[in-house]
Amino acid sequence: MTFLLAILASNRFVDYLADAAAGDLPANLILQMLLMKLLSMLPRLLPVALLLGVVLALARMTQDRELTVVASSGIPETSTIKTILKLSMLYAVFVFLITFFLAPWAEAEVRALTRRAEVESDISGISAGQFREFSKGDMVVYVEQLNRLTETMSDVFLQIRQGEQLALIWAAHAKLHMQPESGSRYVIFENGNRYIGEPGQVNYQITHYRNYAVLLEQGQRETDLTWMEAIPSLRLFQSDQTQYHAELQWRISFVIAAILLPLLAFAVNRYASRDSRYVSVFVCILIYLIYSNLLGVSRTLLKRGDVSAYVGLWWVHLLLLATIVVLVKLPALRAWFRRKPA
């Protein structure tokens, strides 16, 4: 588990450092974003971590002949299955709490930090006494004084180019604002003047204003579907929307996987030998990848309404369960066919 978290954290940390270098993410938010993102991705890591832990432990016991000693002592195989099942059930409760409560909260925090980063990245790119371009050079901002703690500016000048016309806005004070619904970013000027005209002409329009907002960047309207993973689980239970059903079944899948994957490790390890310790690990990972991809495909189909919610992701879990049962019962079936008279 620690190894998986280290890999994921290093990859995310490099991405956030790149964003910070590009000015898209303030440096003071990197660790917060990293922590919240890791918490939101725990449901994906926990089942596979348990799978690897169980299969490696069983492979080691097979290599050391410990399972052979257990079997020769008269302890039935069902006892081992019950022990693994008890472990997986306890672990599934932990996965349930993480998936249904902690992960959505962490994803909501990532959403809030992303909005904050978009605003602070604009502030961090503005320096007192320097010009800053927006909208590919169509807007130029000059700030005489900047207070980064309150994110306010004083004695602000903004030049806007609209075709052949230039608009110049001066304000005693200004601040940046992002609209939560759309993600659009504005600069709001307070107590100033607005001048519009053509260079070299005297027919300028002068407007005095108390508050004046200028769009810096048009955002995309966010909906619940944009941040589906941040929706509280209770809302998913109460909704009849297809997309909500897909997200709910997706979260339940992590809990079911925490129960089935250890049993898969046991079923695959039954065919392992002392000289092929890591073959069972490879087979388990291969089956898990197929299982995970099928869940992802089913989730997409359910979101699009191509499959019924009654089918949803359940058939993938049933397929994995059937695979486990076949692997466990296959030696008994072979023995039965050998004893069957011709």
Secondary structure, 3 states (H helix, E strand, C coil): CHHHHHHHHHHHHHHHHHHHHCCCCCHHHHHHHHHHHHHHCHHHHHHHHHHHHHHHHHHHHHHCCHHHHHHHCCCCHHHHHHHHHHHHHHHHHHHHHHHHHHHHHHHHHHHHHHHHHHHHHHHHHCCCCCEEEEHHHCEEEEEEEEECCCCEEEEEEEEEEECCEEEEEEEEEEEEEECCCCCCEEEEEEEEEEEEECCCCCCCEEEEEEEEEEEEECCCCCCCCCCHHHCCHHHHHHCCCHHHHHHHHHHHHHHHHHHHHHHHHHHHHCCCCCCCCCHHHHHHHHHHHHHHHHHHHHHHHHHHCCCCCCCCCHHHHHHHHHHHHHHHHHHHHHHHHHHCCC
